[in-house]
Amino acid sequence: MTKVSNRGIPVNSVLFSASFMLFAPMLSCFKALSDAFSFVASVSCDIYILVCILTMIAHYRYRRSDAFLEEGFKLPAYKCTNPATNIFFIFIFLLLFLNRSSFGPALGAVLWFVCFRLIQKIRNQPQDEIAISE
């Protein structure tokens, strides 16, 4: 799944995801599966909001780093628009917790993010630290 094409597209991952979308109409025929599908779809939408927030944070840090290329993509007035965009996304995400139908998926997105972050930290932990903790 980590292999990318010459153009930087994770083709196998896209095809894998697309193949599962073919089953969506069949899932809607069963009430329990339909509810599960709605939950998973809502969680993935909520995760997308988190991804947008992380993208804006990464862009802000990139613009302030030594690696920034002047000819690259530039968000206009990034010092204002970048934080404003993040405030907007955070506001929308927090509103998800106020609605009964979106509370569970929002919580699922937070749990997914926390689990993903823990896995990332474990994977990036230097080998000598792992040996000491064992």
The first five atom37 places (N, CA, C, CB, O) and aatype in JSON, in Angstrom:
{
  "aatype": [12, 16, 11, 19, 15, 2, 1, 7, 9, 14, 19, 2, 15, 19, 10, 13, 15, 0, 15, 13, 12, 10, 13, 0, 14, 12, 10, 15, 4, 13, 11, 0, 10, 15, 3, 0, 13, 15, 13, 19, 0, 15, 19, 15, 4, 3, 9, 18, 9, 10, 19, 4, 9, 10, 16, 12, 9, 0, 8, 18, 1, 18, 1, 1, 15, 3, 0, 13, 10, 6, 6, 7, 13, 11, 10, 14, 0, 18, 11, 4, 16, 2, 14, 0, 16, 2, 9, 13, 13, 9, 13, 9, 13, 10, 10, 10, 13, 10, 2, 1, 15, 15, 13, 7, 14, 0, 10, 7, 0, 19, 10, 17, 13, 19, 4, 13, 1, 10, 9, 5, 11, 9, 1, 2, 5, 14, 5, 3, 6, 9, 0, 9, 15, 6],
  "atom_mask": [
    [1, 1, 1, 1, 1],
    [1, 1, 1, 1, 1],
    [1, 1, 1, 1, 1],
    [1, 1, 1, 1, 1],
    [1, 1, 1, 1, 1],
    [1, 1, 1, 1, 1],
    [1, 1, 1, 1, 1],
    [1, 1, 1, 0, 1],
    [1, 1, 1, 1, 1],
    [1, 1, 1, 1, 1],
    [1, 1, 1, 1, 1],
    [1, 1, 1, 1, 1],
    [1, 1, 1, 1, 1],
    [1, 1, 1, 1, 1],
    [1, 1, 1, 1, 1],
    [1, 1, 1, 1, 1],
    [1, 1, 1, 1, 1],
    [1, 1, 1, 1, 1],
    [1, 1, 1, 1, 1],
    [1, 1, 1, 1, 1],
    [1, 1, 1, 1, 1],
    [1, 1, 1, 1, 1],
    [1, 1, 1, 1, 1],
    [1, 1, 1, 1, 1],
    [1, 1, 1, 1, 1],
    [1, 1, 1, 1, 1],
    [1, 1, 1, 1, 1],
    [1, 1, 1, 1, 1],
    [1, 1, 1, 1, 1],
    [1, 1, 1, 1, 1],
    [1, 1, 1, 1, 1],
    [1, 1, 1, 1, 1],
    [1, 1, 1, 1, 1],
    [1, 1, 1, 1, 1],
    [1, 1, 1, 1, 1],
    [1, 1, 1, 1, 1],
    [1, 1, 1, 1, 1],
    [1, 1, 1, 1, 1],
    [1, 1, 1, 1, 1],
    [1, 1, 1, 1, 1],
    [1, 1, 1, 1, 1],
    [1, 1, 1, 1, 1],
    [1, 1, 1, 1, 1],
    [1, 1, 1, 1, 1],
    [1, 1, 1, 1, 1],
    [1, 1, 1, 1, 1],
    [1, 1, 1, 1, 1],
    [1, 1, 1, 1, 1],
    [1, 1, 1, 1, 1],
    [1, 1, 1, 1, 1],
    [1, 1, 1, 1, 1],
    [1, 1, 1, 1, 1],
    [1, 1, 1, 1, 1],
    [1, 1, 1, 1, 1],
    [1, 1, 1, 1, 1],
    [1, 1, 1, 1, 1],
    [1, 1, 1, 1, 1],
    [1, 1, 1, 1, 1],
    [1, 1, 1, 1, 1],
    [1, 1, 1, 1, 1],
    [1, 1, 1, 1, 1],
    [1, 1, 1, 1, 1],
    [1, 1, 1, 1, 1],
    [1, 1, 1, 1, 1],
    [1, 1, 1, 1, 1],
    [1, 1, 1, 1, 1],
    [1, 1, 1, 1, 1],
    [1, 1, 1, 1, 1],
    [1, 1, 1, 1, 1],
    [1, 1, 1, 1, 1],
    [1, 1, 1, 1, 1],
    [1, 1, 1, 0, 1],
    [1, 1, 1, 1, 1],
    [1, 1, 1, 1, 1],
    [1, 1, 1, 1, 1],
    [1, 1, 1, 1, 1],
    [1, 1, 1, 1, 1],
    [1, 1, 1, 1, 1],
    [1, 1, 1, 1, 1],
    [1, 1, 1, 1, 1],
    [1, 1, 1, 1, 1],
    [1, 1, 1, 1, 1],
    [1, 1, 1, 1, 1],
    [1, 1, 1, 1, 1],
    [1, 1, 1, 1, 1],
    [1, 1, 1, 1, 1],
    [1, 1, 1, 1, 1],
    [1, 1, 1, 1, 1],
    [1, 1, 1, 1, 1],
    [1, 1, 1, 1, 1],
    [1, 1, 1, 1, 1],
    [1, 1, 1, 1, 1],
    [1, 1, 1, 1, 1],
    [1, 1, 1, 1, 1],
    [1, 1, 1, 1, 1],
    [1, 1, 1, 1, 1],
    [1, 1, 1, 1, 1],
    [1, 1, 1, 1, 1],
    [1, 1, 1, 1, 1],
    [1, 1, 1, 1, 1],
    [1, 1, 1, 1, 1],
    [1, 1, 1, 1, 1],
    [1, 1, 1, 1, 1],
    [1, 1, 1, 0, 1],
    [1, 1, 1, 1, 1],
    [1, 1, 1, 1, 1],
    [1, 1, 1, 1, 1],
    [1, 1, 1, 0, 1],
    [1, 1, 1, 1, 1],
    [1, 1, 1, 1, 1],
    [1, 1, 1, 1, 1],
    [1, 1, 1, 1, 1],
    [1, 1, 1, 1, 1],
    [1, 1, 1, 1, 1],
    [1, 1, 1, 1, 1],
    [1, 1, 1, 1, 1],
    [1, 1, 1, 1, 1],
    [1, 1, 1, 1, 1],
    [1, 1, 1, 1, 1],
    [1, 1, 1, 1, 1],
    [1, 1, 1, 1, 1],
    [1, 1, 1, 1, 1],
    [1, 1, 1, 1, 1],
    [1, 1, 1, 1, 1],
    [1, 1, 1, 1, 1],
    [1, 1, 1, 1, 1],
    [1, 1, 1, 1, 1],
    [1, 1, 1, 1, 1],
    [1, 1, 1, 1, 1],
    [1, 1, 1, 1, 1],
    [1, 1, 1, 1, 1],
    [1, 1, 1, 1, 1],
    [1, 1, 1, 1, 1],
    [1, 1, 1, 1, 1]
  ],
  "atom_positions": [
    [[0.81, -1.2, 0.0], [0.0, 0.0, 0.0], [0.86, 1.27, 0.0], [-0.93, 0.0, 1.2], [0.36, 2.34, -0.32]],
    [[2.12, 1.16, 0.35], [2.96, 2.36, 0.43], [3.64, 2.7, -0.89], [4.02, 2.16, 1.5], [4.25, 3.76, -1.01]],
    [[3.53, 1.84, -1.88], [4.15, 2.08, -3.17], [3.4, 3.18, -3.92], [4.19, 0.78, -4.0], [2.17, 3.19, -3.95]],
    [[4.16, 4.1, -4.53], [3.55, 5.19, -5.29], [4.02, 5.11, -6.74], [3.9, 6.56, -4.68], [5.08, 4.56, -7.05]],
    [[3.21, 5.68, -7.63], [3.54, 5.69, -9.06], [4.6, 6.75, -9.33], [2.27, 5.94, -9.92], [5.03, 7.47, -8.43]],
    [[5.01, 6.84, -10.62], [5.99, 7.86, -11.01], [5.48, 9.27, -10.72], [6.32, 7.73, -12.5], [6.28, 10.19, -10.52]],
    [[4.18, 9.44, -10.7], [3.59, 10.76, -10.46], [3.31, 11.0, -8.98], [2.3, 10.9, -11.25], [2.75, 12.04, -8.62]],
    [[3.68, 10.06, -8.11], [3.5, 10.23, -6.68], [2.11, 9.85, -6.2], [0.0, 0.0, 0.0], [1.69, 10.29, -5.13]],
    [[1.4, 9.04, -6.96], [0.04, 8.63, -6.6], [0.09, 7.22, -6.0], [-0.91, 8.66, -7.84], [0.67, 6.32, -6.6]],
    [[-0.5, 7.03, -4.82], [-0.53, 5.68, -4.22], [-1.62, 4.84, -4.89], [-0.78, 5.76, -2.68], [-2.71, 4.65, -4.34]],
    [[-1.32, 4.34, -6.08], [-2.3, 3.67, -6.94], [-2.94, 2.48, -6.22], [-1.64, 3.2, -8.24], [-4.17, 2.34, -6.26]],
    [[-2.16, 1.63, -5.59], [-2.71, 0.45, -4.91], [-3.69, 0.85, -3.81], [-1.59, -0.4, -4.32], [-4.74, 0.22, -3.65]],
    [[-3.36, 1.88, -3.06], [-4.25, 2.35, -2.0], [-5.55, 2.9, -2.56], [-3.56, 3.41, -1.15], [-6.63, 2.65, -2.03]],
    [[-5.45, 3.66, -3.65], [-6.65, 4.22, -4.28], [-7.53, 3.11, -4.82], [-6.26, 5.2, -5.41], [-8.75, 3.14, -4.62]],
    [[-6.94, 2.12, -5.49], [-7.72, 1.01, -6.02], [-8.36, 0.18, -4.9], [-6.84, 0.11, -6.89], [-9.5, -0.27, -5.03]],
    [[-7.64, -0.03, -3.82], [-8.17, -0.76, -2.68], [-9.39, -0.04, -2.1], [-7.09, -0.92, -1.59], [-10.42, -0.66, -1.85]],
    [[-9.26, 1.27, -1.9], [-10.38, 2.06, -1.37], [-11.56, 2.06, -2.34], [-9.93, 3.5, -1.1], [-12.71, 1.9, -1.92]],
    [[-11.27, 2.22, -3.61], [-12.34, 2.25, -4.61], [-13.07, 0.92, -4.7], [-11.76, 2.61, -5.98], [-14.28, 0.89, -4.92]],
    [[-12.35, -0.18, -4.52], [-13.01, -1.49, -4.58], [-14.0, -1.67, -3.44], [-11.97, -2.61, -4.55], [-15.04, -2.32, -3.61]],
    [[-13.71, -1.1, -2.29], [-14.64, -1.19, -1.17], [-15.87, -0.3, -1.39], [-13.95, -0.8, 0.12], [-16.94, -0.6, -0.86]],
    [[-15.71, 0.77, -2.15], [-16.85, 1.63, -2.43], [-17.89, 0.93, -3.3], [-16.4, 2.91, -3.11], [-19.06, 1.32, -3.3]],
    [[-17.48, -0.09, -4.02], [-18.42, -0.85, -4.85], [-19.43, -1.6, -3.98], [-17.67, -1.83, -5.74], [-20.53, -1.91, -4.44]],
    [[-19.07, -1.88, -2.73], [-19.96, -2.62, -1.83], [-20.96, -1.71, -1.11], [-19.14, -3.37, -0.81], [-21.88, -2.21, -0.46]],
    [[-20.81, -0.4, -1.21], [-21.67, 0.53, -0.5], [-23.16, 0.35, -0.81], [-21.26, 1.94, -0.82], [-23.97, 0.33, 0.11]],
    [[-23.54, 0.21, -2.07], [-24.98, 0.02, -2.34], [-25.54, -1.25, -1.7], [-25.22, -0.03, -3.84], [-26.69, -1.26, -1.25]],
    [[-24.74, -2.3, -1.64], [-25.22, -3.54, -1.02], [-25.38, -3.38, 0.49], [-24.24, -4.7, -1.32], [-26.3, -3.94, 1.08]],
    [[-24.5, -2.61, 1.11], [-24.59, -2.39, 2.55], [-25.87, -1.66, 2.94], [-23.38, -1.6, 3.03], [-26.4, -1.87, 4.03]],
    [[-26.36, -0.81, 2.06], [-27.55, -0.04, 2.39], [-28.81, -0.9, 2.44], [-27.74, 1.08, 1.4], [-29.84, -0.44, 2.93]],
    [[-28.75, -2.12, 1.95], [-29.9, -3.02, 1.97], [-30.14, -3.6, 3.37], [-29.7, -4.15, 0.98], [-31.25, -4.05, 3.65]],
    [[-29.16, -3.6, 4.21], [-29.27, -4.18, 5.55], [-29.19, -3.07, 6.59], [-28.15, -5.24, 5.8], [-28.24, -2.29, 6.59]],
    [[-30.18, -3.0, 7.46], [-30.27, -1.91, 8.44], [-29.01, -1.82, 9.3], [-31.49, -2.11, 9.33], [-28.43, -0.74, 9.42]],
    [[-28.58, -2.92, 9.9], [-27.4, -2.88, 10.77], [-26.15, -2.5, 9.98], [-27.19, -4.25, 11.45], [-25.33, -1.7, 10.44]],
    [[-26.02, -3.07, 8.79], [-24.86, -2.74, 7.96], [-24.94, -1.3, 7.46], [-24.75, -3.7, 6.77], [-23.93, -0.61, 7.34]],
    [[-26.15, -0.85, 7.18], [-26.34, 0.52, 6.73], [-25.94, 1.5, 7.83], [-27.8, 0.76, 6.3], [-25.28, 2.5, 7.56]],
    [[-26.34, 1.19, 9.05], [-25.94, 2.05, 10.19], [-24.43, 2.04, 10.37], [-26.63, 1.58, 11.48], [-23.82, 3.07, 10.64]],
    [[-23.84, 0.86, 10.24], [-22.38, 0.75, 10.37], [-21.69, 1.53, 9.26], [-21.94, -0.73, 10.33], [-20.7, 2.22, 9.5]],
    [[-22.22, 1.43, 8.05], [-21.63, 2.16, 6.94], [-21.75, 3.66, 7.17], [-22.31, 1.77, 5.62], [-20.8, 4.41, 6.91]],
    [[-22.9, 4.11, 7.64], [-23.09, 5.54, 7.93], [-22.1, 6.01, 8.99], [-24.54, 5.82, 8.39], [-21.54, 7.1, 8.89]],
    [[-21.89, 5.18, 10.01], [-20.94, 5.52, 11.06], [-19.53, 5.64, 10.49], [-20.99, 4.47, 12.18], [-18.83, 6.61, 10.77]],
    [[-19.12, 4.65, 9.7], [-17.76, 4.66, 9.13], [-17.6, 5.84, 8.17], [-17.47, 3.32, 8.39], [-16.55, 6.49, 8.16]],
    [[-18.62, 6.12, 7.38], [-18.55, 7.25, 6.46], [-18.45, 8.57, 7.23], [-19.78, 7.27, 5.53], [-17.7, 9.46, 6.85]],
    [[-19.19, 8.68, 8.32], [-19.13, 9.9, 9.14], [-17.77, 10.04, 9.8], [-20.23, 9.88, 10.21], [-17.21, 11.14, 9.85]],
    [[-17.23, 8.94, 10.3], [-15.89, 8.99, 10.91], [-14.86, 9.43, 9.88], [-15.5, 7.61, 11.51], [-14.0, 10.26, 10.18]],
    [[-14.95, 8.89, 8.67], [-13.96, 9.26, 7.65], [-14.09, 10.73, 7.26], [-14.13, 8.37, 6.4], [-13.09, 11.38, 6.98]],
    [[-15.3, 11.26, 7.24], [-15.48, 12.69, 6.97], [-14.9, 13.53, 8.1], [-16.98, 13.03, 6.78], [-14.27, 14.56, 7.86]],
    [[-15.11, 13.08, 9.32], [-14.57, 13.8, 10.48], [-13.04, 13.75, 10.48], [-15.13, 13.22, 11.79], [-12.38, 14.73, 10.83]],
    [[-12.49, 12.61, 10.09], [-11.04, 12.48, 10.0], [-10.5, 13.43, 8.93], [-10.63, 11.01, 9.68], [-9.41, 13.98, 9.07]],
    [[-11.27, 13.61, 7.86], [-10.85, 14.52, 6.81], [-10.69, 15.94, 7.36], [-11.85, 14.51, 5.65], [-9.77, 16.66, 6.96]],
    [[-11.56, 16.35, 8.26], [-11.43, 17.66, 8.89], [-10.11, 17.72, 9.67], [-12.64, 17.95, 9.83], [-9.39, 18.71, 9.61]],
    [[-9.79, 16.63, 10.4], [-8.52, 16.59, 11.13], [-7.33, 16.65, 10.18], [-8.44, 15.32, 11.99], [-6.33, 17.3, 10.48]],
    [[-7.44, 15.98, 9.04], [-6.37, 16.0, 8.03], [-6.18, 17.42, 7.51], [-6.69, 15.04, 6.86], [-5.05, 17.87, 7.32]],
    [[-7.28, 18.14, 7.28], [-7.18, 19.53, 6.82], [-6.48, 20.39, 7.87], [-8.58, 20.1, 6.51], [-5.65, 21.24, 7.53]],
    [[-6.8, 20.19, 9.13], [-6.14, 20.94, 10.2], [-4.64, 20.63, 10.21], [-6.77, 20.59, 11.58], [-3.82, 21.54, 10.3]],
    [[-4.29, 19.36, 10.11], [-2.88, 18.97, 10.1], [-2.16, 19.51, 8.87], [-2.74, 17.45, 10.16], [-0.98, 19.88, 8.95]],
    [[-2.84, 19.55, 7.74], [-2.25, 20.11, 6.52], [-1.94, 21.58, 6.7], [-3.19, 19.9, 5.32], [-0.88, 22.06, 6.29]],
    [[-2.86, 22.3, 7.31], [-2.63, 23.73, 7.54], [-1.48, 23.96, 8.52], [-3.92, 24.4, 8.07], [-0.69, 24.89, 8.35]],
    [[-1.38, 23.11, 9.53], [-0.26, 23.21, 10.48], [1.06, 22.93, 9.77], [-0.46, 22.23, 11.67], [2.04, 23.63, 9.96]],
    [[1.07, 21.88, 8.93], [2.28, 21.53, 8.19], [2.68, 22.67, 7.24], [2.07, 20.23, 7.39], [3.86, 23.0, 7.13]],
    [[1.69, 23.25, 6.58], [1.98, 24.36, 5.66], [2.57, 25.55, 6.42], [0.71, 24.79, 4.91], [3.54, 26.16, 5.97]],
    [[1.99, 25.87, 7.55], [2.48, 26.99, 8.36], [3.92, 26.74, 8.79], [1.58, 27.21, 9.59], [4.76, 27.64, 8.7]],
    [[4.2, 25.55, 9.25], [5.58, 25.22, 9.68], [6.54, 25.23, 8.5], [5.61, 23.85, 10.38], [7.69, 25.66, 8.62]],
    [[6.07, 24.75, 7.35], [6.9, 24.74, 6.15], [7.25, 26.16, 5.73], [6.17, 24.01, 5.0], [8.4, 26.44, 5.4]],
    [[6.28, 27.05, 5.74], [6.52, 28.43, 5.34], [7.55, 29.1, 6.25], [5.22, 29.23, 5.35], [8.28, 29.99, 5.81]],
    [[7.61, 28.69, 7.49], [8.53, 29.3, 8.44], [9.88, 28.58, 8.48], [7.9, 29.31, 9.83], [10.8, 29.02, 9.18]],
    [[10.02, 27.47, 7.74], [11.25, 26.69, 7.78], [12.27, 27.17, 6.76], [10.94, 25.22, 7.55], [11.97, 27.97, 5.88]],
    [[13.49, 26.64, 6.9], [14.55, 26.94, 5.94], [14.33, 26.21, 4.62], [15.9, 26.57, 6.52], [14.93, 26.59, 3.61]],
    [[13.5, 25.19, 4.6], [13.26, 24.39, 3.39], [12.25, 25.04, 2.45], [12.78, 23.01, 3.77], [12.03, 24.53, 1.35]],
    [[11.63, 26.15, 2.85], [10.6, 26.78, 2.03], [11.17, 27.24, 0.7], [9.98, 27.96, 2.78], [12.21, 27.9, 0.65]],
    [[10.49, 26.9, -0.38], [10.88, 27.31, -1.72], [9.97, 28.45, -2.17], [10.81, 26.12, -2.73], [8.74, 28.32, -2.15]],
    [[10.55, 29.56, -2.56], [9.77, 30.73, -2.96], [8.87, 30.44, -4.17], [10.7, 31.89, -3.29], [7.79, 31.02, -4.28]],
    [[9.31, 29.56, -5.07], [8.52, 29.27, -6.27], [7.43, 28.23, -6.02], [9.42, 28.78, -7.38], [6.68, 27.9, -6.93]],
    [[7.32, 27.72, -4.81], [6.31, 26.73, -4.46], [4.95, 27.34, -4.21], [0.0, 0.0, 0.0], [4.74, 28.54, -4.42]],
    [[4.02, 26.51, -3.76], [2.66, 26.98, -3.47], [2.69, 27.95, -2.31], [1.72, 25.8, -3.16], [3.31, 27.69, -1.27]],
    [[2.02, 29.07, -2.49], [1.98, 30.07, -1.43], [0.52, 30.39, -1.12], [2.76, 31.36, -1.84], [-0.23, 30.82, -2.0]],
    [[0.14, 30.19, 0.11], [-1.19, 30.58, 0.57], [-1.15, 32.09, 0.81], [-1.6, 29.8, 1.88], [-0.32, 32.58, 1.57]],
    [[-2.06, 32.84, 0.16], [-2.03, 34.3, 0.35], [-2.22, 34.67, 1.82], [-3.13, 34.97, -0.51], [-3.09, 34.13, 2.52]],
    [[-1.41, 35.6, 2.27], [-1.47, 36.11, 3.65], [-1.51, 34.97, 4.66], [-2.7, 37.01, 3.83], [-2.35, 34.96, 5.56]],
    [[-0.6, 34.02, 4.5], [-0.63, 32.8, 5.3], [-0.57, 33.06, 6.8], [0.52, 31.91, 4.92], [-1.09, 32.26, 7.59]],
    [[0.04, 34.15, 7.21], [0.12, 34.43, 8.65], [-1.25, 34.68, 9.26], [1.03, 35.63, 8.91], [-1.45, 34.49, 10.46]],
    [[-2.2, 35.12, 8.44], [-3.58, 35.35, 8.92], [-4.52, 34.25, 8.47], [-4.09, 36.71, 8.42], [-5.31, 33.73, 9.25]],
    [[-4.43, 33.89, 7.18], [-5.39, 32.93, 6.62], [-5.18, 31.52, 7.15], [-5.3, 32.92, 5.11], [-6.14, 30.76, 7.32]],
    [[-3.94, 31.16, 7.42], [-3.66, 29.81, 7.92], [-4.29, 29.59, 9.31], [-2.15, 29.57, 7.98], [-5.03, 28.63, 9.48]],
    [[-4.01, 30.46, 10.3], [-4.67, 30.28, 11.6], [-6.19, 30.44, 11.52], [-4.1, 31.28, 12.59], [-6.93, 29.74, 12.22]],
    [[-6.66, 31.35, 10.66], [-8.11, 31.54, 10.53], [-8.77, 30.27, 9.98], [-8.42, 32.73, 9.6], [-9.85, 29.89, 10.43]],
    [[-8.12, 29.63, 9.03], [-8.65, 28.38, 8.47], [-8.68, 27.3, 9.54], [-7.81, 27.92, 7.27], [-9.65, 26.56, 9.64]],
    [[-7.62, 27.2, 10.33], [-7.58, 26.2, 11.41], [-8.64, 26.48, 12.47], [-6.2, 26.17, 12.05], [-9.27, 25.55, 12.97]],
    [[-8.84, 27.73, 12.81], [-9.89, 28.07, 13.78], [-11.25, 27.65, 13.24], [-9.88, 29.59, 14.1], [-12.07, 27.1, 13.98]],
    [[-11.49, 27.89, 11.96], [-12.75, 27.48, 11.34], [-12.93, 25.97, 11.41], [-12.79, 27.95, 9.87], [-13.98, 25.49, 11.82]],
    [[-11.9, 25.22, 11.01], [-12.0, 23.75, 11.03], [-12.19, 23.22, 12.45], [-10.74, 23.13, 10.4], [-12.98, 22.31, 12.68]],
    [[-11.47, 23.79, 13.4], [-11.61, 23.35, 14.79], [-13.02, 23.66, 15.3], [-10.55, 24.04, 15.7], [-13.61, 22.84, 16.0]],
    [[-13.55, 24.82, 14.95], [-14.91, 25.19, 15.34], [-15.92, 24.2, 14.77], [-15.23, 26.62, 14.85], [-16.8, 23.73, 15.49]],
    [[-15.79, 23.87, 13.49], [-16.69, 22.9, 12.86], [-16.56, 21.55, 13.55], [-16.38, 22.76, 11.35], [-17.57, 20.9, 13.83]],
    [[-15.33, 21.12, 13.83], [-15.12, 19.82, 14.46], [-15.73, 19.79, 15.86], [-13.61, 19.5, 14.52], [-16.35, 18.8, 16.25]],
    [[-15.57, 20.86, 16.62], [-16.15, 20.9, 17.96], [-17.68, 20.89, 17.92], [-15.66, 22.14, 18.71], [-18.32, 20.34, 18.82]],
    [[-18.26, 21.5, 16.9], [-19.71, 21.48, 16.75], [-20.25, 20.06, 16.56], [-20.12, 22.35, 15.58], [-21.4, 19.79, 16.9]],
    [[-19.43, 19.18, 16.03], [-19.86, 17.79, 15.83], [-20.2, 17.12, 17.16], [-18.76, 17.0, 15.1], [-21.02, 16.2, 17.2]],
    [[-19.58, 17.57, 18.24], [-19.82, 16.97, 19.54], [-21.13, 17.44, 20.18], [-18.66, 17.28, 20.47], [-21.57, 16.89, 21.19]],
    [[-21.75, 18.45, 19.59], [-23.0, 18.99, 20.14], [-24.24, 18.31, 19.58], [-23.07, 20.46, 19.88], [-25.33, 18.48, 20.12]],
    [[-24.09, 17.57, 18.51], [-25.22, 16.9, 17.87], [-25.17, 15.42, 18.21], [-25.21, 17.12, 16.33], [-24.13, 14.78, 18.08]],
    [[-26.29, 14.87, 18.64], [-26.33, 13.47, 19.05], [-25.9, 12.53, 17.92], [-27.74, 13.1, 19.53], [-25.18, 11.56, 18.16]],
    [[-26.33, 12.8, 16.7], [-26.02, 11.88, 15.59], [-24.57, 11.98, 15.13], [-26.94, 12.17, 14.42], [-24.05, 11.03, 14.54]],
    [[-23.91, 13.1, 15.4], [-22.52, 13.23, 14.97], [-21.51, 13.07, 16.11], [-22.32, 14.57, 14.31], [-20.3, 13.08, 15.87]],
    [[-22.0, 12.91, 17.34], [-21.1, 12.77, 18.49], [-20.25, 11.5, 18.38], [-21.92, 12.75, 19.79], [-19.03, 11.56, 18.53]],
    [[-20.88, 10.37, 18.11], [-20.16, 9.09, 18.02], [-19.09, 9.1, 16.93], [0.0, 0.0, 0.0], [-17.94, 8.73, 17.2]],
    [[-19.45, 9.51, 15.71], [-18.41, 9.56, 14.67], [-17.28, 10.55, 15.0], [-19.04, 9.94, 13.35], [-16.12, 10.28, 14.69]],
    [[-17.6, 11.68, 15.62], [-16.55, 12.64, 15.98], [-15.62, 12.02, 17.03], [-17.18, 13.95, 16.53], [-14.4, 12.18, 16.96]],
    [[-16.21, 11.33, 17.98], [-15.41, 10.64, 18.99], [-14.56, 9.54, 18.33], [-16.32, 10.04, 20.1], [-13.4, 9.35, 18.68]],
    [[-15.15, 8.83, 17.37], [-14.41, 7.81, 16.62], [-13.23, 8.4, 15.87], [0.0, 0.0, 0.0], [-12.16, 7.8, 15.81]],
    [[-13.42, 9.59, 15.31], [-12.32, 10.25, 14.6], [-11.21, 10.63, 15.56], [-12.83, 11.5, 13.87], [-10.03, 10.48, 15.24]],
    [[-11.57, 11.12, 16.73], [-10.56, 11.47, 17.73], [-9.81, 10.22, 18.18], [-11.22, 12.17, 18.95], [-8.58, 10.25, 18.29]],
    [[-10.53, 9.13, 18.44], [-9.88, 7.88, 18.85], [-8.96, 7.36, 17.75], [-10.93, 6.82, 19.2], [-7.86, 6.89, 18.03]],
    [[-9.41, 7.43, 16.51], [-8.57, 6.99, 15.39], [-7.3, 7.83, 15.34], [-9.33, 7.09, 14.04], [-6.21, 7.29, 15.18]],
    [[-7.45, 9.14, 15.49], [-6.3, 10.03, 15.44], [-5.32, 9.73, 16.57], [-6.76, 11.48, 15.52], [-4.11, 9.69, 16.34]],
    [[-5.83, 9.51, 17.77], [-4.97, 9.2, 18.92], [-4.23, 7.88, 18.69], [-5.8, 9.13, 20.22], [-3.03, 7.79, 18.94]],
    [[-4.95, 6.87, 18.21], [-4.31, 5.57, 17.92], [-3.26, 5.71, 16.83], [-5.37, 4.53, 17.49], [-2.17, 5.16, 16.95]],
    [[-3.58, 6.45, 15.79], [-2.63, 6.67, 14.69], [-1.38, 7.37, 15.21], [-3.28, 7.49, 13.57], [-0.26, 7.01, 14.84]],
    [[-1.57, 8.36, 16.06], [-0.44, 9.11, 16.61], [0.43, 8.22, 17.51], [-0.94, 10.33, 17.4], [1.65, 8.32, 17.47]],
    [[-0.2, 7.36, 18.3], [0.56, 6.44, 19.15], [1.38, 5.46, 18.31], [-0.38, 5.66, 20.08], [2.54, 5.2, 18.6]],
    [[0.77, 4.93, 17.27], [1.49, 4.02, 16.37], [2.66, 4.74, 15.72], [0.54, 3.44, 15.3], [3.75, 4.19, 15.59]],
    [[2.42, 5.97, 15.31], [3.47, 6.77, 14.68], [4.62, 7.0, 15.66], [2.91, 8.11, 14.19], [5.79, 6.89, 15.28]],
    [[4.32, 7.31, 16.9], [5.36, 7.54, 17.91], [6.16, 6.27, 18.17], [4.75, 8.05, 19.22], [7.38, 6.31, 18.31]],
    [[5.46, 5.12, 18.25], [6.14, 3.85, 18.49], [7.05, 3.52, 17.32], [5.12, 2.71, 18.7], [8.18, 3.06, 17.52]],
    [[6.58, 3.73, 16.1], [7.4, 3.44, 14.91], [8.61, 4.34, 14.81], [6.56, 3.58, 13.66], [9.66, 3.9, 14.33]],
    [[8.49, 5.59, 15.24], [9.59, 6.55, 15.13], [10.51, 6.54, 16.34], [9.03, 7.93, 14.94], [11.49, 7.28, 16.38]],
    [[10.2, 5.7, 17.31], [11.02, 5.63, 18.52], [12.36, 4.98, 18.17], [10.29, 4.84, 19.64], [12.39, 3.92, 17.55]],
    [[13.47, 5.6, 18.58], [14.8, 5.01, 18.3], [14.9, 3.61, 18.91], [15.93, 5.92, 18.87], [14.31, 3.34, 19.96]],
    [[15.63, 2.75, 18.27], [15.76, 1.35, 18.67], [16.33, 1.19, 20.08], [16.65, 0.61, 17.69], [15.91, 0.29, 20.8]],
    [[17.27, 2.05, 20.49], [17.85, 1.92, 21.82], [16.81, 2.24, 22.9], [19.07, 2.84, 21.97], [16.87, 1.67, 23.99]],
    [[15.87, 3.15, 22.61], [14.8, 3.44, 23.57], [13.86, 2.25, 23.71], [14.02, 4.68, 23.14], [13.37, 1.97, 24.81]],
    [[13.61, 1.55, 22.61], [12.75, 0.39, 22.65], [13.38, -0.71, 23.51], [12.47, -0.14, 21.21], [12.7, -1.36, 24.3]],
    [[14.7, -0.9, 23.35], [15.39, -1.93, 24.12], [15.38, -1.6, 25.61], [16.83, -2.09, 23.62], [15.26, -2.5, 26.44]],
    [[15.5, -0.32, 25.95], [15.49, 0.09, 27.35], [14.11, -0.13, 27.97], [15.92, 1.57, 27.48], [13.99, -0.56, 29.12]],
    [[13.05, 0.17, 27.19], [11.69, 0.05, 27.74], [11.25, -1.39, 27.89], [10.71, 0.8, 26.85], [10.3, -1.67, 28.63]],
    [[11.89, -2.32, 27.21], [11.51, -3.72, 27.3], [12.11, -4.33, 28.5], [11.91, -4.5, 26.08], [11.9, -5.51, 28.76]]
  ]
}
